[in-house]
Amino acid sequence: MARVRLEGVKKSFDGNAILKGIDLEIDDGALAVFVGPSGCGKSTLLRSIAGLETIDSGRIWIGDRRVDGLAPRDRDVAMVFQSYALYPHLRVRDNIAFGLKLRKMSAADVASRVAEVSAMLGLEPLLDRYPRQLSGGQRQRVAMGRALARRAPLYLLDEPLSNLDAALRAQVRVEIRKLHEKVGGTMVYVTHDQIEAMTLADVLVVLRAGVVEQVGAPLDVYRAPDNRFVASFLGSPAMNFLEASVEESEGRKRARARAVSVWLPDARAKRLQDGQKVVVGVRPEHLRPAATNDGGSRIDAVVEVVERMGWEVHVHAKAGDQSVVVRLDGGDAHGVEVGSSLVLSARPEDVHVFDA
């Protein structure tokens, strides 16, 4: 049982509050990802769970045990660090076996566990090499193997892919997801990379400035962000934000600004007053070219930059004095050039409304 529960966890360094009262529950067997900008407290929170940082106040449970007063070695967690933290003078097999030997396991059990983990991660040909003889991806797999050999109920991974190049990150990311399916333990993973967060997580925990902004399944958080920060942080290109005023027309409400007329979703619009200032959010993939006589939402824009990526095109444009980015399929971008006019539309259900 490795359900993780935190209540009112606070931590400061030199008078600066890093964690400002974290309340969080992670179910047994889940892969939870802490995501947020640099300095938001995600690594400090992970290290607090591991016991590598002593919290100022609050309580931490792993399973049925309260652990905030226990030393790291007594919390029964396995951790993978950003820097791999391999012993340079030990061969791969001994790096994997190191923690098992500290726990006084028999030589036969250690050998069996090393063989099992090596087969799982494809490390058999590397067992007699030293870390200096390995690539970055291979070192990362060894660090993962050392953690997995523990068979701990809780695995903590602190930005384990940040030192890898883009292609290798994608490969190892898939391997980590497969490993979680095989191992079945609870994993808590820290990253600032939203692609890693969205693709790996069962549960996404978005942090900012020591506060949990939103928790949920990745697609739920992406589709229904609680606030403008979460909406802006997830998604690439980022969500468009347009300042506008609410206007009632034909029994419905829309957001109006120079070159912008966007129908608002009925559920949100009920709470808005005529003339109220709002910020309308629309993701780039939800903006589509519209006919000039389209009676729905309409954004009149002038194209400033066209980024052609083969599979898709990112169009940067100006709607009045506000910037918008549109993500189009290659076919939809035919004829879109710098300086051309572009009429865009969005469905009301794809429009987010934030208080200005």
CORLIN-V883485 format. One record per residue. N is the residue number from 1. RES is the residue in three letters. SS is DSSP state (hx for helix, st for strand, lp for the rest). Layout:
N | RES | SS
N | RES | SS
This chain:
1 | MET | lp
2 | ALA | lp
3 | ARG | lp
4 | VAL | st
5 | ARG | st
6 | LEU | st
7 | GLU | st
8 | GLY | st
9 | VAL | st
10 | LYS | st
11 | LYS | st
12 | SER | st
13 | PHE | st
14 | ASP | lp
15 | GLY | lp
16 | ASN | st
17 | ALA | st
18 | ILE | st
19 | LEU | st
20 | LYS | st
21 | GLY | st
22 | ILE | st
23 | ASP | st
24 | LEU | st
25 | GLU | st
26 | ILE | st
27 | ASP | lp
28 | ASP | lp
29 | GLY | lp
30 | ALA | lp
31 | LEU | st
32 | ALA | st
33 | VAL | st
34 | PHE | st
35 | VAL | st
36 | GLY | lp
37 | PRO | lp
38 | SER | lp
39 | GLY | lp
40 | CYS | lp
41 | GLY | lp
42 | LYS | hx
43 | SER | hx
44 | THR | hx
45 | LEU | hx
46 | LEU | hx
47 | ARG | hx
48 | SER | hx
49 | ILE | hx
50 | ALA | hx
51 | GLY | lp
52 | LEU | lp
53 | GLU | lp
54 | THR | lp
55 | ILE | lp
56 | ASP | lp
57 | SER | st
58 | GLY | st
59 | ARG | st
60 | ILE | st
61 | TRP | st
62 | ILE | st
63 | GLY | lp
64 | ASP | lp
65 | ARG | st
66 | ARG | st
67 | VAL | lp
68 | ASP | lp
69 | GLY | lp
70 | LEU | lp
71 | ALA | lp
72 | PRO | hx
73 | ARG | hx
74 | ASP | hx
75 | ARG | lp
76 | ASP | lp
77 | VAL | st
78 | ALA | st
79 | MET | st
80 | VAL | st
81 | PHE | lp
82 | GLN | lp
83 | SER | lp
84 | TYR | lp
85 | ALA | lp
86 | LEU | lp
87 | TYR | lp
88 | PRO | lp
89 | HIS | lp
90 | LEU | lp
91 | ARG | st
92 | VAL | hx
93 | ARG | hx
94 | ASP | hx
95 | ASN | hx
96 | ILE | hx
97 | ALA | hx
98 | PHE | hx
99 | GLY | hx
100 | LEU | hx
101 | LYS | hx
102 | LEU | hx
103 | ARG | lp
104 | LYS | lp
105 | MET | lp
106 | SER | lp
107 | ALA | hx
108 | ALA | hx
109 | ASP | hx
110 | VAL | hx
111 | ALA | hx
112 | SER | hx
113 | ARG | hx
114 | VAL | hx
115 | ALA | hx
116 | GLU | hx
117 | VAL | hx
118 | SER | hx
119 | ALA | hx
120 | MET | hx
121 | LEU | hx
122 | GLY | lp
123 | LEU | lp
124 | GLU | hx
125 | PRO | hx
126 | LEU | hx
127 | LEU | lp
128 | ASP | lp
129 | ARG | lp
130 | TYR | st
131 | PRO | hx
132 | ARG | hx
133 | GLN | hx
134 | LEU | lp
135 | SER | lp
136 | GLY | hx
137 | GLY | hx
138 | GLN | hx
139 | ARG | hx
140 | GLN | hx
141 | ARG | hx
142 | VAL | hx
143 | ALA | hx
144 | MET | hx
145 | GLY | hx
146 | ARG | hx
147 | ALA | hx
148 | LEU | hx
149 | ALA | hx
150 | ARG | lp
151 | ARG | lp
152 | ALA | lp
153 | PRO | lp
154 | LEU | st
155 | TYR | st
156 | LEU | st
157 | LEU | st
158 | ASP | st
159 | GLU | lp
160 | PRO | lp
161 | LEU | lp
162 | SER | lp
163 | ASN | lp
164 | LEU | lp
165 | ASP | lp
166 | ALA | hx
167 | ALA | hx
168 | LEU | hx
169 | ARG | hx
170 | ALA | hx
171 | GLN | hx
172 | VAL | hx
173 | ARG | hx
174 | VAL | hx
175 | GLU | hx
176 | ILE | hx
177 | ARG | hx
178 | LYS | hx
179 | LEU | hx
180 | HIS | hx
181 | GLU | hx
182 | LYS | hx
183 | VAL | hx
184 | GLY | lp
185 | GLY | lp
186 | THR | st
187 | MET | st
188 | VAL | st
189 | TYR | st
190 | VAL | st
191 | THR | st
192 | HIS | lp
193 | ASP | lp
194 | GLN | hx
195 | ILE | hx
196 | GLU | hx
197 | ALA | hx
198 | MET | hx
199 | THR | hx
200 | LEU | hx
201 | ALA | lp
202 | ASP | lp
203 | VAL | st
204 | LEU | st
205 | VAL | st
206 | VAL | st
207 | LEU | st
208 | ARG | st
209 | ALA | lp
210 | GLY | lp
211 | VAL | st
212 | VAL | st
213 | GLU | st
214 | GLN | st
215 | VAL | st
216 | GLY | st
217 | ALA | lp
218 | PRO | hx
219 | LEU | hx
220 | ASP | hx
221 | VAL | hx
222 | TYR | hx
223 | ARG | hx
224 | ALA | lp
225 | PRO | lp
226 | ASP | lp
227 | ASN | lp
228 | ARG | hx
229 | PHE | hx
230 | VAL | hx
231 | ALA | hx
232 | SER | hx
233 | PHE | hx
234 | LEU | lp
235 | GLY | lp
236 | SER | lp
237 | PRO | lp
238 | ALA | lp
239 | MET | lp
240 | ASN | st
241 | PHE | st
242 | LEU | st
243 | GLU | st
244 | ALA | st
245 | SER | st
246 | VAL | st
247 | GLU | st
248 | GLU | st
249 | SER | st
250 | GLU | lp
251 | GLY | lp
252 | ARG | st
253 | LYS | st
254 | ARG | st
255 | ALA | st
256 | ARG | st
257 | ALA | st
258 | ARG | lp
259 | ALA | lp
260 | VAL | st
261 | SER | st
262 | VAL | st
263 | TRP | st
264 | LEU | lp
265 | PRO | lp
266 | ASP | hx
267 | ALA | hx
268 | ARG | hx
269 | ALA | hx
270 | LYS | lp
271 | ARG | lp
272 | LEU | lp
273 | GLN | lp
274 | ASP | lp
275 | GLY | lp
276 | GLN | lp
277 | LYS | st
278 | VAL | st
279 | VAL | st
280 | VAL | st
281 | GLY | st
282 | VAL | st
283 | ARG | lp
284 | PRO | hx
285 | GLU | hx
286 | HIS | hx
287 | LEU | lp
288 | ARG | st
289 | PRO | st
290 | ALA | lp
291 | ALA | lp
292 | THR | lp
293 | ASN | lp
294 | ASP | lp
295 | GLY | lp
296 | GLY | lp
297 | SER | lp
298 | ARG | st
299 | ILE | st
300 | ASP | st
301 | ALA | st
302 | VAL | st
303 | VAL | st
304 | GLU | st
305 | VAL | st
306 | VAL | st
307 | GLU | st
308 | ARG | st
309 | MET | lp
310 | GLY | lp
311 | TRP | lp
312 | GLU | st
313 | VAL | st
314 | HIS | st
315 | VAL | st
316 | HIS | st
317 | ALA | st
318 | LYS | st
319 | ALA | st
320 | GLY | lp
321 | ASP | lp
322 | GLN | st
323 | SER | st
324 | VAL | st
325 | VAL | st
326 | VAL | st
327 | ARG | st
328 | LEU | st
329 | ASP | st
330 | GLY | lp
331 | GLY | hx
332 | ASP | hx
333 | ALA | hx
334 | HIS | lp
335 | GLY | lp
336 | VAL | lp
337 | GLU | lp
338 | VAL | lp
339 | GLY | lp
340 | SER | lp
341 | SER | st
342 | LEU | st
343 | VAL | st
344 | LEU | st
345 | SER | st
346 | ALA | lp
347 | ARG | lp
348 | PRO | hx
349 | GLU | hx
350 | ASP | hx
351 | VAL | st
352 | HIS | st
353 | VAL | st
354 | PHE | st
355 | ASP | st
356 | ALA | lp
